[in-house]
Amino acid sequence: MPTTDFALRGEYITLAALLKASGLAGSGGEAKLLATGGTVLVNGQPESRRGRKLRAGDEVAVGDARLRLCAA
């Protein structure tokens, strides 16, 4: 699956908030479970901290879905 750009509205977004805002998770609860489940990669490394601050240039992968964060 191709990488999709996600425009940041501020300086950063947390991992759980990104999963919900991008539609990769259907709800906040689902985003928390997904983030702590060990299946999310941030910049190619496994990430389980749902509060991880993501900034422009970071890339997030969940299964075949890939997001690249960009400054708005």
PyMOL Python script that loads the backbone (N, CA, C, O; Angstrom):
from pymol import cmd

cmd.read_pdbstr("""\
ATOM      1  N   MET A   1       0.850  -1.189   0.000  1.00  0.00           N
ATOM      2  CA  MET A   1       0.000   0.000   0.000  1.00  0.00           C
ATOM      3  C   MET A   1       0.893   1.249   0.000  1.00  0.00           C
ATOM      4  O   MET A   1       1.906   1.276   0.698  1.00  0.00           O
ATOM      5  N   PRO A   2       0.536   2.264  -0.761  1.00  0.00           N
ATOM      6  CA  PRO A   2       1.368   3.480  -0.811  1.00  0.00           C
ATOM      7  C   PRO A   2       1.302   4.273   0.499  1.00  0.00           C
ATOM      8  O   PRO A   2       0.385   4.111   1.305  1.00  0.00           O
ATOM      9  N   THR A   3       2.285   5.114   0.676  1.00  0.00           N
ATOM     10  CA  THR A   3       2.337   5.971   1.859  1.00  0.00           C
ATOM     11  C   THR A   3       1.398   7.155   1.671  1.00  0.00           C
ATOM     12  O   THR A   3       1.376   7.781   0.612  1.00  0.00           O
ATOM     13  N   THR A   4       0.626   7.453   2.706  1.00  0.00           N
ATOM     14  CA  THR A   4      -0.311   8.571   2.687  1.00  0.00           C
ATOM     15  C   THR A   4       0.244   9.683   3.561  1.00  0.00           C
ATOM     16  O   THR A   4       0.714   9.423   4.669  1.00  0.00           O
ATOM     17  N   ASP A   5       0.196  10.923   3.075  1.00  0.00           N
ATOM     18  CA  ASP A   5       0.638  12.065   3.880  1.00  0.00           C
ATOM     19  C   ASP A   5      -0.462  12.475   4.848  1.00  0.00           C
ATOM     20  O   ASP A   5      -1.640  12.484   4.489  1.00  0.00           O
ATOM     21  N   PHE A   6      -0.078  12.814   6.074  1.00  0.00           N
ATOM     22  CA  PHE A   6      -0.998  13.298   7.102  1.00  0.00           C
ATOM     23  C   PHE A   6      -0.483  14.658   7.565  1.00  0.00           C
ATOM     24  O   PHE A   6       0.620  14.752   8.103  1.00  0.00           O
ATOM     25  N   ALA A   7      -1.273  15.711   7.358  1.00  0.00           N
ATOM     26  CA  ALA A   7      -0.849  17.072   7.704  1.00  0.00           C
ATOM     27  C   ALA A   7      -1.079  17.345   9.191  1.00  0.00           C
ATOM     28  O   ALA A   7      -2.190  17.195   9.699  1.00  0.00           O
ATOM     29  N   LEU A   8      -0.017  17.744   9.869  1.00  0.00           N
ATOM     30  CA  LEU A   8      -0.114  18.114  11.282  1.00  0.00           C
ATOM     31  C   LEU A   8      -0.703  19.514  11.413  1.00  0.00           C
ATOM     32  O   LEU A   8      -0.391  20.403  10.621  1.00  0.00           O
ATOM     33  N   ARG A   9      -1.542  19.701  12.403  1.00  0.00           N
ATOM     34  CA  ARG A   9      -2.107  21.031  12.659  1.00  0.00           C
ATOM     35  C   ARG A   9      -1.298  21.795  13.695  1.00  0.00           C
ATOM     36  O   ARG A   9      -1.392  23.019  13.790  1.00  0.00           O
ATOM     37  N   GLY A  10      -0.511  21.074  14.461  1.00  0.00           N
ATOM     38  CA  GLY A  10       0.327  21.698  15.489  1.00  0.00           C
ATOM     39  C   GLY A  10       1.736  21.162  15.364  1.00  0.00           C
ATOM     40  O   GLY A  10       2.144  20.677  14.309  1.00  0.00           O
ATOM     41  N   GLU A  11       2.469  21.257  16.453  1.00  0.00           N
ATOM     42  CA  GLU A  11       3.857  20.808  16.461  1.00  0.00           C
ATOM     43  C   GLU A  11       3.959  19.282  16.451  1.00  0.00           C
ATOM     44  O   GLU A  11       4.874  18.718  15.851  1.00  0.00           O
ATOM     45  N   TYR A  12       3.005  18.616  17.126  1.00  0.00           N
ATOM     46  CA  TYR A  12       3.039  17.157  17.210  1.00  0.00           C
ATOM     47  C   TYR A  12       1.631  16.601  17.399  1.00  0.00           C
ATOM     48  O   TYR A  12       0.680  17.347  17.633  1.00  0.00           O
ATOM     49  N   ILE A  13       1.516  15.270  17.293  1.00  0.00           N
ATOM     50  CA  ILE A  13       0.281  14.546  17.578  1.00  0.00           C
ATOM     51  C   ILE A  13       0.709  13.254  18.269  1.00  0.00           C
ATOM     52  O   ILE A  13       1.753  12.692  17.939  1.00  0.00           O
ATOM     53  N   THR A  14      -0.089  12.780  19.222  1.00  0.00           N
ATOM     54  CA  THR A  14       0.258  11.525  19.880  1.00  0.00           C
ATOM     55  C   THR A  14      -0.099  10.352  18.970  1.00  0.00           C
ATOM     56  O   THR A  14      -0.925  10.477  18.065  1.00  0.00           O
ATOM     57  N   LEU A  15       0.525   9.236  19.222  1.00  0.00           N
ATOM     58  CA  LEU A  15       0.305   8.054  18.397  1.00  0.00           C
ATOM     59  C   LEU A  15      -1.163   7.642  18.403  1.00  0.00           C
ATOM     60  O   LEU A  15      -1.734   7.394  17.341  1.00  0.00           O
ATOM     61  N   ALA A  16      -1.782   7.564  19.576  1.00  0.00           N
ATOM     62  CA  ALA A  16      -3.193   7.158  19.650  1.00  0.00           C
ATOM     63  C   ALA A  16      -4.087   8.152  18.911  1.00  0.00           C
ATOM     64  O   ALA A  16      -5.012   7.747  18.206  1.00  0.00           O
ATOM     65  N   ALA A  17      -3.820   9.435  19.066  1.00  0.00           N
ATOM     66  CA  ALA A  17      -4.625  10.455  18.376  1.00  0.00           C
ATOM     67  C   ALA A  17      -4.462  10.347  16.864  1.00  0.00           C
ATOM     68  O   ALA A  17      -5.429  10.539  16.127  1.00  0.00           O
ATOM     69  N   LEU A  18      -3.261  10.044  16.392  1.00  0.00           N
ATOM     70  CA  LEU A  18      -3.025   9.872  14.957  1.00  0.00           C
ATOM     71  C   LEU A  18      -3.802   8.677  14.419  1.00  0.00           C
ATOM     72  O   LEU A  18      -4.420   8.760  13.357  1.00  0.00           O
ATOM     73  N   LEU A  19      -3.772   7.578  15.143  1.00  0.00           N
ATOM     74  CA  LEU A  19      -4.487   6.381  14.694  1.00  0.00           C
ATOM     75  C   LEU A  19      -5.974   6.658  14.553  1.00  0.00           C
ATOM     76  O   LEU A  19      -6.608   6.192  13.606  1.00  0.00           O
ATOM     77  N   LYS A  20      -6.532   7.414  15.490  1.00  0.00           N
ATOM     78  CA  LYS A  20      -7.955   7.750  15.426  1.00  0.00           C
ATOM     79  C   LYS A  20      -8.225   8.768  14.316  1.00  0.00           C
ATOM     80  O   LYS A  20      -9.150   8.585  13.525  1.00  0.00           O
ATOM     81  N   ALA A  21      -7.433   9.828  14.251  1.00  0.00           N
ATOM     82  CA  ALA A  21      -7.657  10.903  13.275  1.00  0.00           C
ATOM     83  C   ALA A  21      -7.479  10.422  11.836  1.00  0.00           C
ATOM     84  O   ALA A  21      -8.137  10.933  10.929  1.00  0.00           O
ATOM     85  N   SER A  22      -6.616   9.466  11.622  1.00  0.00           N
ATOM     86  CA  SER A  22      -6.355   8.972  10.265  1.00  0.00           C
ATOM     87  C   SER A  22      -7.352   7.907   9.830  1.00  0.00           C
ATOM     88  O   SER A  22      -7.395   7.539   8.656  1.00  0.00           O
ATOM     89  N   GLY A  23      -8.150   7.411  10.765  1.00  0.00           N
ATOM     90  CA  GLY A  23      -9.120   6.383  10.436  1.00  0.00           C
ATOM     91  C   GLY A  23      -8.579   4.968  10.552  1.00  0.00           C
ATOM     92  O   GLY A  23      -9.295   4.012  10.253  1.00  0.00           O
ATOM     93  N   LEU A  24      -7.333   4.815  10.979  1.00  0.00           N
ATOM     94  CA  LEU A  24      -6.782   3.474  11.163  1.00  0.00           C
ATOM     95  C   LEU A  24      -7.419   2.782  12.361  1.00  0.00           C
ATOM     96  O   LEU A  24      -7.421   1.554  12.450  1.00  0.00           O
ATOM     97  N   ALA A  25      -7.960   3.574  13.281  1.00  0.00           N
ATOM     98  CA  ALA A  25      -8.718   3.053  14.415  1.00  0.00           C
ATOM     99  C   ALA A  25     -10.080   3.730  14.407  1.00  0.00           C
ATOM    100  O   ALA A  25     -10.178   4.925  14.124  1.00  0.00           O
ATOM    101  N   GLY A  26     -11.124   2.982  14.713  1.00  0.00           N
ATOM    102  CA  GLY A  26     -12.480   3.513  14.656  1.00  0.00           C
ATOM    103  C   GLY A  26     -12.886   4.336  15.852  1.00  0.00           C
ATOM    104  O   GLY A  26     -13.841   5.109  15.781  1.00  0.00           O
ATOM    105  N   SER A  27     -12.166   4.180  16.962  1.00  0.00           N
ATOM    106  CA  SER A  27     -12.505   4.925  18.179  1.00  0.00           C
ATOM    107  C   SER A  27     -11.243   5.145  18.998  1.00  0.00           C
ATOM    108  O   SER A  27     -10.188   4.583  18.701  1.00  0.00           O
ATOM    109  N   GLY A  28     -11.362   5.967  20.028  1.00  0.00           N
ATOM    110  CA  GLY A  28     -10.224   6.218  20.905  1.00  0.00           C
ATOM    111  C   GLY A  28      -9.778   4.957  21.618  1.00  0.00           C
ATOM    112  O   GLY A  28      -8.582   4.712  21.778  1.00  0.00           O
ATOM    113  N   GLY A  29     -10.752   4.152  22.049  1.00  0.00           N
ATOM    114  CA  GLY A  29     -10.427   2.897  22.720  1.00  0.00           C
ATOM    115  C   GLY A  29      -9.707   1.929  21.808  1.00  0.00           C
ATOM    116  O   GLY A  29      -8.752   1.268  22.216  1.00  0.00           O
ATOM    117  N   GLU A  30     -10.170   1.848  20.569  1.00  0.00           N
ATOM    118  CA  GLU A  30      -9.514   0.983  19.590  1.00  0.00           C
ATOM    119  C   GLU A  30      -8.103   1.487  19.296  1.00  0.00           C
ATOM    120  O   GLU A  30      -7.182   0.690  19.115  1.00  0.00           O
ATOM    121  N   ALA A  31      -7.934   2.800  19.249  1.00  0.00           N
ATOM    122  CA  ALA A  31      -6.606   3.381  19.003  1.00  0.00           C
ATOM    123  C   ALA A  31      -5.646   3.021  20.132  1.00  0.00           C
ATOM    124  O   ALA A  31      -4.488   2.689  19.878  1.00  0.00           O
ATOM    125  N   LYS A  32      -6.117   3.085  21.377  1.00  0.00           N
ATOM    126  CA  LYS A  32      -5.273   2.728  22.522  1.00  0.00           C
ATOM    127  C   LYS A  32      -4.849   1.264  22.440  1.00  0.00           C
ATOM    128  O   LYS A  32      -3.680   0.942  22.654  1.00  0.00           O
ATOM    129  N   LEU A  33      -5.805   0.369  22.126  1.00  0.00           N
ATOM    130  CA  LEU A  33      -5.483  -1.058  22.021  1.00  0.00           C
ATOM    131  C   LEU A  33      -4.505  -1.328  20.885  1.00  0.00           C
ATOM    132  O   LEU A  33      -3.568  -2.112  21.037  1.00  0.00           O
ATOM    133  N   LEU A  34      -4.721  -0.685  19.766  1.00  0.00           N
ATOM    134  CA  LEU A  34      -3.844  -0.855  18.613  1.00  0.00           C
ATOM    135  C   LEU A  34      -2.437  -0.360  18.936  1.00  0.00           C
ATOM    136  O   LEU A  34      -1.448  -1.020  18.616  1.00  0.00           O
ATOM    137  N   ALA A  35      -2.357   0.801  19.571  1.00  0.00           N
ATOM    138  CA  ALA A  35      -1.057   1.398  19.894  1.00  0.00           C
ATOM    139  C   ALA A  35      -0.275   0.552  20.891  1.00  0.00           C
ATOM    140  O   ALA A  35       0.947   0.447  20.779  1.00  0.00           O
ATOM    141  N   THR A  36      -0.945  -0.044  21.851  1.00  0.00           N
ATOM    142  CA  THR A  36      -0.248  -0.821  22.875  1.00  0.00           C
ATOM    143  C   THR A  36      -0.105  -2.290  22.503  1.00  0.00           C
ATOM    144  O   THR A  36       0.500  -3.061  23.248  1.00  0.00           O
ATOM    145  N   GLY A  37      -0.653  -2.684  21.359  1.00  0.00           N
ATOM    146  CA  GLY A  37      -0.619  -4.079  20.944  1.00  0.00           C
ATOM    147  C   GLY A  37       0.673  -4.545  20.311  1.00  0.00           C
ATOM    148  O   GLY A  37       0.840  -5.741  20.073  1.00  0.00           O
ATOM    149  N   GLY A  38       1.589  -3.639  20.032  1.00  0.00           N
ATOM    150  CA  GLY A  38       2.877  -4.023  19.465  1.00  0.00           C
ATOM    151  C   GLY A  38       2.889  -4.203  17.958  1.00  0.00           C
ATOM    152  O   GLY A  38       3.866  -4.714  17.411  1.00  0.00           O
ATOM    153  N   THR A  39       1.826  -3.795  17.272  1.00  0.00           N
ATOM    154  CA  THR A  39       1.773  -3.969  15.817  1.00  0.00           C
ATOM    155  C   THR A  39       2.041  -2.678  15.056  1.00  0.00           C
ATOM    156  O   THR A  39       2.004  -2.664  13.826  1.00  0.00           O
ATOM    157  N   VAL A  40       2.309  -1.603  15.772  1.00  0.00           N
ATOM    158  CA  VAL A  40       2.541  -0.296  15.144  1.00  0.00           C
ATOM    159  C   VAL A  40       4.046  -0.049  15.053  1.00  0.00           C
ATOM    160  O   VAL A  40       4.781  -0.259  16.018  1.00  0.00           O
ATOM    161  N   LEU A  41       4.490   0.398  13.883  1.00  0.00           N
ATOM    162  CA  LEU A  41       5.893   0.769  13.689  1.00  0.00           C
ATOM    163  C   LEU A  41       5.984   2.278  13.507  1.00  0.00           C
ATOM    164  O   LEU A  41       5.203   2.868  12.761  1.00  0.00           O
ATOM    165  N   VAL A  42       6.933   2.893  14.186  1.00  0.00           N
ATOM    166  CA  VAL A  42       7.222   4.316  14.008  1.00  0.00           C
ATOM    167  C   VAL A  42       8.663   4.402  13.512  1.00  0.00           C
ATOM    168  O   VAL A  42       9.597   3.985  14.196  1.00  0.00           O
ATOM    169  N   ASN A  43       8.822   4.943  12.328  1.00  0.00           N
ATOM    170  CA  ASN A  43      10.138   5.043  11.691  1.00  0.00           C
ATOM    171  C   ASN A  43      10.827   3.675  11.621  1.00  0.00           C
ATOM    172  O   ASN A  43      12.042   3.569  11.787  1.00  0.00           O
ATOM    173  N   GLY A  44      10.018   2.624  11.371  1.00  0.00           N
ATOM    174  CA  GLY A  44      10.550   1.280  11.205  1.00  0.00           C
ATOM    175  C   GLY A  44      10.782   0.508  12.492  1.00  0.00           C
ATOM    176  O   GLY A  44      11.196  -0.650  12.441  1.00  0.00           O
ATOM    177  N   GLN A  45      10.528   1.113  13.642  1.00  0.00           N
ATOM    178  CA  GLN A  45      10.758   0.469  14.930  1.00  0.00           C
ATOM    179  C   GLN A  45       9.427   0.227  15.647  1.00  0.00           C
ATOM    180  O   GLN A  45       8.547   1.087  15.599  1.00  0.00           O
ATOM    181  N   PRO A  46       9.258  -0.925  16.311  1.00  0.00           N
ATOM    182  CA  PRO A  46       8.022  -1.178  17.056  1.00  0.00           C
ATOM    183  C   PRO A  46       7.808  -0.109  18.129  1.00  0.00           C
ATOM    184  O   PRO A  46       8.746   0.287  18.821  1.00  0.00           O
ATOM    185  N   GLU A  47       6.574   0.349  18.256  1.00  0.00           N
ATOM    186  CA  GLU A  47       6.241   1.385  19.245  1.00  0.00           C
ATOM    187  C   GLU A  47       4.962   0.991  19.974  1.00  0.00           C
ATOM    188  O   GLU A  47       3.955   0.681  19.337  1.00  0.00           O
ATOM    189  N   SER A  48       4.995   1.002  21.305  1.00  0.00           N
ATOM    190  CA  SER A  48       3.820   0.625  22.077  1.00  0.00           C
ATOM    191  C   SER A  48       3.368   1.728  23.031  1.00  0.00           C
ATOM    192  O   SER A  48       2.435   1.530  23.809  1.00  0.00           O
ATOM    193  N   ARG A  49       4.021   2.884  22.975  1.00  0.00           N
ATOM    194  CA  ARG A  49       3.611   4.005  23.834  1.00  0.00           C
ATOM    195  C   ARG A  49       2.551   4.817  23.094  1.00  0.00           C
ATOM    196  O   ARG A  49       2.857   5.508  22.122  1.00  0.00           O
ATOM    197  N   ARG A  50       1.310   4.731  23.555  1.00  0.00           N
ATOM    198  CA  ARG A  50       0.215   5.429  22.873  1.00  0.00           C
ATOM    199  C   ARG A  50       0.374   6.946  22.947  1.00  0.00           C
ATOM    200  O   ARG A  50      -0.185   7.663  22.117  1.00  0.00           O
ATOM    201  N   GLY A  51       1.118   7.440  23.918  1.00  0.00           N
ATOM    202  CA  GLY A  51       1.348   8.872  24.069  1.00  0.00           C
ATOM    203  C   GLY A  51       2.583   9.377  23.343  1.00  0.00           C
ATOM    204  O   GLY A  51       2.949  10.543  23.490  1.00  0.00           O
ATOM    205  N   ARG A  52       3.226   8.527  22.568  1.00  0.00           N
ATOM    206  CA  ARG A  52       4.430   8.916  21.818  1.00  0.00           C
ATOM    207  C   ARG A  52       4.121  10.135  20.960  1.00  0.00           C
ATOM    208  O   ARG A  52       3.152  10.129  20.200  1.00  0.00           O
ATOM    209  N   LYS A  53       4.929  11.170  21.073  1.00  0.00           N
ATOM    210  CA  LYS A  53       4.731  12.385  20.288  1.00  0.00           C
ATOM    211  C   LYS A  53       5.363  12.204  18.914  1.00  0.00           C
ATOM    212  O   LYS A  53       6.552  11.913  18.790  1.00  0.00           O
ATOM    213  N   LEU A  54       4.541  12.381  17.891  1.00  0.00           N
ATOM    214  CA  LEU A  54       4.994  12.256  16.515  1.00  0.00           C
ATOM    215  C   LEU A  54       5.074  13.636  15.885  1.00  0.00           C
ATOM    216  O   LEU A  54       4.188  14.468  16.083  1.00  0.00           O
ATOM    217  N   ARG A  55       6.122  13.875  15.137  1.00  0.00           N
ATOM    218  CA  ARG A  55       6.341  15.177  14.512  1.00  0.00           C
ATOM    219  C   ARG A  55       6.519  15.010  13.004  1.00  0.00           C
ATOM    220  O   ARG A  55       6.642  13.895  12.497  1.00  0.00           O
ATOM    221  N   ALA A  56       6.529  16.124  12.311  1.00  0.00           N
ATOM    222  CA  ALA A  56       6.710  16.107  10.854  1.00  0.00           C
ATOM    223  C   ALA A  56       7.958  15.301  10.500  1.00  0.00           C
ATOM    224  O   ALA A  56       9.007  15.447  11.127  1.00  0.00           O
ATOM    225  N   GLY A  57       7.825  14.455   9.492  1.00  0.00           N
ATOM    226  CA  GLY A  57       8.932  13.619   9.059  1.00  0.00           C
ATOM    227  C   GLY A  57       8.842  12.194   9.583  1.00  0.00           C
ATOM    228  O   GLY A  57       9.462  11.294   9.017  1.00  0.00           O
ATOM    229  N   ASP A  58       8.078  11.968  10.660  1.00  0.00           N
ATOM    230  CA  ASP A  58       7.910  10.624  11.189  1.00  0.00           C
ATOM    231  C   ASP A  58       7.016   9.812  10.259  1.00  0.00           C
ATOM    232  O   ASP A  58       6.128  10.353   9.598  1.00  0.00           O
ATOM    233  N   GLU A  59       7.265   8.505  10.218  1.00  0.00           N
ATOM    234  CA  GLU A  59       6.433   7.598   9.436  1.00  0.00           C
ATOM    235  C   GLU A  59       5.876   6.520  10.350  1.00  0.00           C
ATOM    236  O   GLU A  59       6.592   5.967  11.186  1.00  0.00           O
ATOM    237  N   VAL A  60       4.589   6.226  10.183  1.00  0.00           N
ATOM    238  CA  VAL A  60       3.892   5.244  11.000  1.00  0.00           C
ATOM    239  C   VAL A  60       3.329   4.171  10.086  1.00  0.00           C
ATOM    240  O   VAL A  60       2.741   4.472   9.048  1.00  0.00           O
ATOM    241  N   ALA A  61       3.514   2.910  10.478  1.00  0.00           N
ATOM    242  CA  ALA A  61       2.987   1.792   9.702  1.00  0.00           C
ATOM    243  C   ALA A  61       2.163   0.886  10.609  1.00  0.00           C
ATOM    244  O   ALA A  61       2.574   0.541  11.717  1.00  0.00           O
ATOM    245  N   VAL A  62       0.992   0.512  10.107  1.00  0.00           N
ATOM    246  CA  VAL A  62       0.128  -0.454  10.784  1.00  0.00           C
ATOM    247  C   VAL A  62      -0.314  -1.431   9.701  1.00  0.00           C
ATOM    248  O   VAL A  62      -1.101  -1.077   8.823  1.00  0.00           O
ATOM    249  N   GLY A  63       0.191  -2.651   9.764  1.00  0.00           N
ATOM    250  CA  GLY A  63      -0.099  -3.611   8.692  1.00  0.00           C
ATOM    251  C   GLY A  63       0.405  -3.062   7.372  1.00  0.00           C
ATOM    252  O   GLY A  63       1.575  -2.700   7.249  1.00  0.00           O
ATOM    253  N   ASP A  64      -0.482  -3.000   6.377  1.00  0.00           N
ATOM    254  CA  ASP A  64      -0.109  -2.479   5.064  1.00  0.00           C
ATOM    255  C   ASP A  64      -0.261  -0.968   4.950  1.00  0.00           C
ATOM    256  O   ASP A  64       0.193  -0.370   3.974  1.00  0.00           O
ATOM    257  N   ALA A  65      -0.900  -0.345   5.945  1.00  0.00           N
ATOM    258  CA  ALA A  65      -1.135   1.103   5.906  1.00  0.00           C
ATOM    259  C   ALA A  65       0.096   1.865   6.379  1.00  0.00           C
ATOM    260  O   ALA A  65       0.711   1.510   7.385  1.00  0.00           O
ATOM    261  N   ARG A  66       0.447   2.918   5.643  1.00  0.00           N
ATOM    262  CA  ARG A  66       1.611   3.742   6.004  1.00  0.00           C
ATOM    263  C   ARG A  66       1.218   5.211   5.949  1.00  0.00           C
ATOM    264  O   ARG A  66       0.561   5.671   5.016  1.00  0.00           O
ATOM    265  N   LEU A  67       1.646   5.929   6.986  1.00  0.00           N
ATOM    266  CA  LEU A  67       1.375   7.374   7.058  1.00  0.00           C
ATOM    267  C   LEU A  67       2.691   8.108   7.226  1.00  0.00           C
ATOM    268  O   LEU A  67       3.567   7.665   7.970  1.00  0.00           O
ATOM    269  N   ARG A  68       2.830   9.242   6.527  1.00  0.00           N
ATOM    270  CA  ARG A  68       3.984  10.126   6.683  1.00  0.00           C
ATOM    271  C   ARG A  68       3.452  11.456   7.206  1.00  0.00           C
ATOM    272  O   ARG A  68       2.568  12.053   6.591  1.00  0.00           O
ATOM    273  N   LEU A  69       3.974  11.919   8.318  1.00  0.00           N
ATOM    274  CA  LEU A  69       3.520  13.177   8.904  1.00  0.00           C
ATOM    275  C   LEU A  69       4.217  14.339   8.248  1.00  0.00           C
ATOM    276  O   LEU A  69       5.435  14.324   8.070  1.00  0.00           O
ATOM    277  N   CYS A  70       3.439  15.363   7.881  1.00  0.00           N
ATOM    278  CA  CYS A  70       3.938  16.550   7.212  1.00  0.00           C
ATOM    279  C   CYS A  70       3.482  17.789   7.972  1.00  0.00           C
ATOM    280  O   CYS A  70       2.427  17.775   8.606  1.00  0.00           O
ATOM    281  N   ALA A  71       4.257  18.845   7.913  1.00  0.00           N
ATOM    282  CA  ALA A  71       3.859  20.122   8.482  1.00  0.00           C
ATOM    283  C   ALA A  71       2.738  20.693   7.633  1.00  0.00           C
ATOM    284  O   ALA A  71       2.771  20.607   6.406  1.00  0.00           O
ATOM    285  N   ALA A  72       1.736  21.282   8.298  1.00  0.00           N
ATOM    286  CA  ALA A  72       0.591  21.849   7.563  1.00  0.00           C
ATOM    287  C   ALA A  72       0.964  23.135   6.870  1.00  0.00           C
ATOM    288  O   ALA A  72       0.125  23.746   6.208  1.00  0.00           O
TER     289      ALA A  72
END
""", "prot")
cmd.dss("prot")
cmd.show_as("cartoon", "prot")
cmd.util.cbc("prot")
cmd.orient("prot")
